[in-house]
Amino acid sequence: MGLTRGNTEIVRVFTNRTLNANALNSINEGFPIGEGFRRLILKIYINLTHGSGATLITEGELGILKGLSIRTSRGWIPYNNVPGRALWYLDAIQQRTLNLKTAFALVTAIYPVQYNLWFSDPFMMRPDDTILDTSMLSRIQMDLNVGGLLDLMTTPGTDTIVLTADLYAERIRGRLPDKIKPKEYREISCPAPVNPANVTELNLERSENQAYKRILMHAANTATSGTPFSGVSADTTIAAMGIDSDAGEMFNKINWGVLNGITKQDRGLETMPTGWAIFEFCNDKSKMSAILGGFYSRLRVFWDNGTLSTSQVSCLTDCMRRIA
């Protein structure tokens, strides 16, 4: 009976919490400590009162969450300033279905967006290898960098918004048995985006205790320079893309349409979102296939350009770090 563990359950952290627009909202109370967290479920409500505002920004309902971080008392950062658009599409691709969101419009209404913030990895053969064992922690903090009207529309006029949020935790009931405690934690972060008109590579972090499971890429036109995952998603921005190291090419340059199709087929998606693709190192669903960043002196994504128009390439890295 030494490996017996409790059932999964969903518990409330908070509901109807007001978020300040154009501000960093730090939340460090209410997290139940002591059990294994599989994921957090965050829902943000954008309550718009429409006046004279005009000209929508593409997927502003996602872009208003400019960055989400989760930090712990042990210095782990499972989510490191990840924009809402990247969070939502990573979840959609790994869960094989789109999460809930209501597309923003210039109409008085409430526009909700729901995010799954996974610590476990539902794509893997043993999803809970990276469960967040909160019995090892004394504190969890969530930082929400929230934008405002200018992230939803270019001309706010007399429009106003009120932002609120709900947060729930899916956990395994009771303390995790010692023999199944995680050896790694999941870390999701985003390198700085690049302008493909100026550079056709994006260098990845190389750390001795970091192993890459997958890399999510986004290509867009009409982007806001320096704002990751902004712009109109496009499948024509990049012609071909691969991953290269000093030990050779892990992925030869693959035609973007083929890479996009591989992602669709491997993930079992009915429709592949435009402008997104994944390089998956763990297609066998084993964490043993993850690649160690510190093993290489060079590790990069590189590509050939397609048709550019104020374009940008953004990247999300999904890694494991060894628990010291």
C-alpha positions as CSV (number, residue, x, y, z in Angstrom):
1,M,0.0,0.0,0.0
2,G,3.1,2.3,0.0
3,L,2.3,3.7,-3.4
4,T,-1.4,4.3,-2.7
5,R,-2.3,7.9,-3.4
6,G,-5.5,10.0,-3.2
7,N,-8.0,10.8,-5.9
8,T,-7.8,14.0,-8.0
9,E,-10.0,16.9,-7.0
10,I,-10.6,20.5,-7.9
11,V,-10.6,23.1,-5.2
12,R,-11.2,26.8,-5.2
13,V,-8.4,29.3,-4.7
14,F,-10.4,32.4,-5.3
15,T,-13.4,33.7,-7.3
16,N,-14.5,37.1,-8.6
17,R,-11.2,38.7,-7.7
18,T,-10.7,42.1,-9.2
19,L,-7.7,42.6,-11.3
20,N,-6.1,46.1,-11.9
21,A,-5.8,47.0,-15.5
22,N,-2.4,48.2,-16.8
23,A,-0.7,46.8,-13.7
24,L,1.1,43.9,-12.2
25,N,-1.3,41.9,-10.0
26,S,0.6,39.7,-7.4
27,I,-1.4,37.0,-5.6
28,N,0.3,35.1,-2.8
29,E,-2.5,34.1,-0.5
30,G,-5.2,31.4,-0.7
31,F,-3.1,28.6,-2.3
32,P,-3.7,25.4,-0.4
33,I,-0.2,24.0,0.4
34,G,0.7,20.4,1.1
35,E,-0.6,18.3,-1.9
36,G,0.4,17.7,-5.5
37,F,-0.9,20.3,-8.0
38,R,-1.6,18.9,-11.5
39,R,-2.8,22.2,-12.8
40,L,-4.3,25.6,-12.0
41,I,-7.4,26.7,-13.9
42,L,-7.6,30.4,-14.4
43,K,-10.6,32.2,-15.9
44,I,-10.4,36.0,-16.7
45,Y,-13.5,38.0,-17.4
46,I,-13.3,41.2,-19.4
47,N,-16.4,43.3,-18.7
48,L,-16.7,45.9,-21.4
49,T,-19.0,48.9,-21.4
50,H,-18.8,50.1,-25.0
51,G,-18.8,53.7,-25.9
52,S,-16.9,55.2,-28.9
53,G,-14.0,52.7,-28.9
54,A,-13.0,51.5,-32.4
55,T,-10.6,49.1,-34.3
56,L,-10.1,45.8,-32.6
57,I,-6.7,44.3,-32.0
58,T,-6.3,40.7,-33.1
59,E,-7.2,38.3,-30.3
60,G,-7.1,41.1,-27.8
61,E,-9.0,38.9,-25.3
62,L,-5.7,36.9,-25.1
63,G,-3.3,39.7,-25.5
64,I,-4.6,41.6,-22.5
65,L,-2.8,39.1,-20.3
66,K,0.7,40.4,-21.1
67,G,2.6,37.9,-18.9
68,L,1.9,35.3,-16.2
69,S,4.4,34.0,-13.7
70,I,4.2,31.4,-11.0
71,R,7.0,31.5,-8.4
72,T,7.6,29.4,-5.4
73,S,9.5,29.7,-2.1
74,R,12.2,27.4,-3.4
75,G,13.0,29.6,-6.3
76,W,11.3,27.5,-8.9
77,I,9.5,29.4,-11.7
78,P,7.1,27.0,-13.4
79,Y,5.7,29.8,-15.5
80,N,8.1,32.7,-16.3
81,N,6.3,35.8,-17.7
82,V,4.4,33.8,-20.3
83,P,1.9,35.9,-22.4
84,G,-1.8,34.8,-22.4
85,R,-1.8,34.1,-26.2
86,A,1.0,31.6,-25.9
87,L,-0.5,30.0,-22.8
88,W,-3.9,29.5,-24.5
89,Y,-2.5,28.0,-27.7
90,L,0.0,25.7,-25.9
91,D,-2.9,24.3,-23.9
92,A,-5.1,23.9,-27.0
93,I,-2.4,22.0,-28.8
94,Q,-1.4,19.7,-26.0
95,Q,-5.0,19.1,-24.9
96,R,-6.0,18.5,-28.6
97,T,-9.0,20.9,-28.3
98,L,-9.5,24.6,-28.0
99,N,-10.3,25.9,-24.5
100,L,-13.1,28.3,-23.8
101,K,-12.9,31.9,-24.8
102,T,-15.3,34.5,-26.2
103,A,-13.8,36.6,-29.1
104,F,-13.7,40.2,-28.1
105,A,-16.1,42.6,-29.9
106,L,-17.1,46.2,-29.7
107,V,-20.3,45.4,-27.9
108,T,-21.1,45.8,-24.3
109,A,-20.7,42.3,-22.8
110,I,-18.6,40.1,-20.6
111,Y,-15.8,38.3,-22.5
112,P,-14.4,35.3,-20.6
113,V,-11.1,33.5,-21.3
114,Q,-10.1,30.2,-19.6
115,Y,-6.5,29.0,-19.2
116,N,-5.1,25.6,-18.0
117,L,-1.8,26.1,-16.3
118,W,-0.3,22.6,-16.3
119,F,2.4,21.4,-14.0
120,S,1.8,17.8,-15.0
121,D,2.1,17.1,-18.7
122,P,-1.0,15.4,-20.2
123,F,0.9,14.5,-23.4
124,M,3.4,12.3,-21.6
125,M,3.2,8.6,-20.8
126,R,3.6,9.5,-17.1
127,P,1.9,12.9,-16.9
128,D,2.6,13.4,-13.2
129,D,6.4,13.1,-13.3
130,T,6.4,16.9,-13.1
131,I,3.5,17.4,-10.7
132,L,4.0,20.4,-8.4
133,D,4.6,18.9,-5.0
134,T,3.4,21.8,-2.7
135,S,4.5,19.9,0.4
136,M,8.0,21.0,-0.5
137,L,6.9,24.7,-0.5
138,S,5.9,27.3,2.0
139,R,4.6,29.8,-0.5
140,I,3.2,30.1,-4.1
141,Q,2.9,33.4,-5.8
142,M,1.1,34.2,-9.1
143,D,1.9,37.4,-10.9
144,L,-0.5,38.6,-13.6
145,N,0.8,41.4,-15.8
146,V,-2.5,42.7,-17.1
147,G,-2.9,45.3,-19.9
148,G,-5.9,47.5,-20.6
149,L,-8.1,49.0,-23.4
150,L,-5.1,49.6,-25.7
151,D,-4.5,45.9,-25.8
152,L,-8.1,45.3,-27.0
153,M,-8.5,48.2,-29.5
154,T,-6.4,50.9,-31.0
155,T,-8.9,53.7,-30.2
156,P,-10.4,53.3,-26.7
157,G,-12.6,56.4,-26.9
158,T,-15.1,56.4,-24.0
159,D,-15.0,52.6,-23.5
160,T,-14.4,51.2,-20.0
161,I,-13.5,47.7,-18.7
162,V,-13.6,45.9,-15.4
163,L,-11.4,42.8,-15.0
164,T,-12.1,39.9,-12.6
165,A,-10.7,36.4,-12.3
166,D,-11.5,33.0,-10.9
167,L,-8.8,30.4,-10.0
168,Y,-9.1,26.7,-9.1
169,A,-6.5,24.0,-8.4
170,E,-6.6,20.4,-9.6
171,R,-4.7,18.4,-7.1
172,I,-4.1,14.9,-5.8
173,R,-5.7,14.5,-2.5
174,G,-3.4,13.9,0.4
175,R,0.4,14.0,0.7
176,L,2.3,12.4,-2.2
177,P,4.0,9.1,-1.2
178,D,7.7,9.4,-1.1
179,K,8.3,6.8,-3.8
180,I,6.3,8.8,-6.4
181,K,7.5,12.3,-5.5
182,P,8.6,14.3,-8.6
183,K,12.3,14.5,-9.5
184,E,11.8,17.5,-11.8
185,Y,9.4,20.4,-12.1
186,R,8.0,21.9,-15.3
187,E,9.2,25.3,-16.5
188,I,7.6,27.3,-19.3
189,S,9.2,30.5,-20.5
190,C,9.6,32.7,-23.6
191,P,12.8,34.0,-25.1
192,A,12.6,37.5,-26.6
193,P,10.9,37.5,-30.0
194,V,12.8,38.5,-33.2
195,N,12.2,40.4,-36.4
196,P,12.8,37.9,-39.2
197,A,13.7,40.7,-41.6
198,N,16.9,41.3,-39.4
199,V,17.7,37.8,-38.1
200,T,16.8,34.2,-39.1
201,E,17.7,32.4,-35.9
202,L,16.7,32.4,-32.2
203,N,19.1,31.2,-29.6
204,L,17.9,29.0,-26.8
205,E,19.1,28.9,-23.2
206,R,21.7,26.2,-22.4
207,S,21.6,25.2,-18.7
208,E,23.0,22.1,-17.1
209,N,19.8,21.3,-15.2
210,Q,17.4,22.1,-18.0
211,A,15.9,19.6,-20.4
212,Y,13.7,20.6,-23.4
213,K,10.6,18.6,-24.1
214,R,9.1,20.8,-26.8
215,I,9.4,24.2,-28.4
216,L,6.2,26.1,-29.6
217,M,6.8,28.5,-32.4
218,H,4.6,31.4,-33.6
219,A,4.9,33.4,-36.8
220,A,2.9,36.6,-37.4
221,N,2.6,39.7,-39.6
222,T,1.6,43.2,-38.6
223,A,3.2,42.5,-35.2
224,T,4.1,45.0,-32.5
225,S,7.9,44.9,-32.3
226,G,9.2,43.4,-29.1
227,T,5.8,42.2,-27.9
228,P,5.9,38.4,-28.0
229,F,3.1,36.6,-29.8
230,S,1.6,39.8,-31.1
231,G,0.3,40.3,-34.6
232,V,-1.9,38.4,-37.1
233,S,-0.9,34.7,-37.2
234,A,0.3,33.6,-40.6
235,D,1.5,30.5,-42.3
236,T,3.3,32.4,-45.0
237,T,5.8,34.3,-42.8
238,I,8.3,31.4,-42.6
239,A,9.1,29.1,-45.5
240,A,11.0,26.5,-43.6
241,M,12.3,26.0,-40.0
242,G,14.6,23.7,-38.1
243,I,16.6,23.2,-34.9
244,D,20.4,23.2,-34.9
245,S,23.2,22.6,-32.4
246,D,26.9,22.3,-32.5
247,A,26.4,18.5,-32.7
248,G,24.3,18.8,-35.8
249,E,20.7,19.5,-36.8
250,M,18.1,17.8,-34.6
251,F,15.4,18.9,-37.0
252,N,16.4,19.7,-40.6
253,K,14.7,22.7,-42.0
254,I,11.1,21.6,-42.5
255,N,8.7,23.3,-44.8
256,W,6.4,25.3,-42.6
257,G,3.3,23.7,-44.1
258,V,4.7,20.3,-43.4
259,L,5.7,21.2,-39.8
260,N,2.3,22.6,-39.2
261,G,0.7,19.4,-40.6
262,I,3.0,17.2,-38.5
263,T,1.8,19.1,-35.4
264,K,-1.8,18.7,-36.4
265,Q,-1.5,15.0,-37.0
266,D,0.7,14.1,-34.0
267,R,-1.6,16.0,-31.7
268,G,-4.8,14.8,-33.2
269,L,-6.2,18.2,-33.9
270,E,-9.2,18.6,-36.1
271,T,-7.9,22.0,-37.3
272,M,-4.4,23.3,-36.8
273,P,-4.3,27.0,-35.7
274,T,-2.7,29.3,-38.3
275,G,0.8,30.5,-37.5
276,W,1.7,27.9,-34.9
277,A,3.9,24.8,-34.9
278,I,5.7,22.6,-32.3
279,F,9.0,20.9,-32.3
280,E,8.5,17.9,-30.1
281,F,11.5,16.0,-28.7
282,C,9.3,13.6,-26.7
283,N,7.1,12.2,-29.4
284,D,7.5,8.8,-27.7
285,K,5.9,10.4,-24.6
286,S,9.0,9.6,-22.5
287,K,10.8,12.3,-20.6
288,M,14.0,10.4,-21.3
289,S,13.9,11.8,-24.8
290,A,14.1,15.4,-23.6
291,I,17.3,17.1,-24.6
292,L,19.7,18.7,-22.1
293,G,20.5,22.3,-23.0
294,G,23.8,22.3,-21.2
295,F,25.1,19.5,-23.3
296,Y,25.5,21.9,-26.3
297,S,27.6,25.0,-26.9
298,R,25.1,26.1,-29.5
299,L,21.3,25.5,-29.6
300,R,19.0,27.5,-31.8
301,V,15.9,27.6,-33.9
302,F,16.8,28.7,-37.5
303,W,14.7,29.3,-40.6
304,D,14.2,30.6,-44.1
305,N,11.8,33.5,-44.5
306,G,8.7,33.5,-46.5
307,T,6.7,36.6,-47.2
308,L,7.3,39.3,-44.6
309,S,5.1,42.2,-43.6
310,T,6.1,43.8,-40.3
311,S,6.7,40.2,-39.2
312,Q,7.8,38.6,-35.9
313,V,8.8,35.2,-34.7
314,S,8.0,34.2,-31.1
315,C,9.0,31.1,-29.2
316,L,7.8,29.3,-26.1
317,T,10.0,26.7,-24.4
318,D,8.5,23.8,-22.4
319,C,11.3,22.3,-20.2
320,M,12.0,20.3,-17.1
321,R,14.4,21.3,-14.4
322,R,15.9,18.9,-11.8
323,I,14.8,19.5,-8.2
324,A,17.9,20.1,-6.2
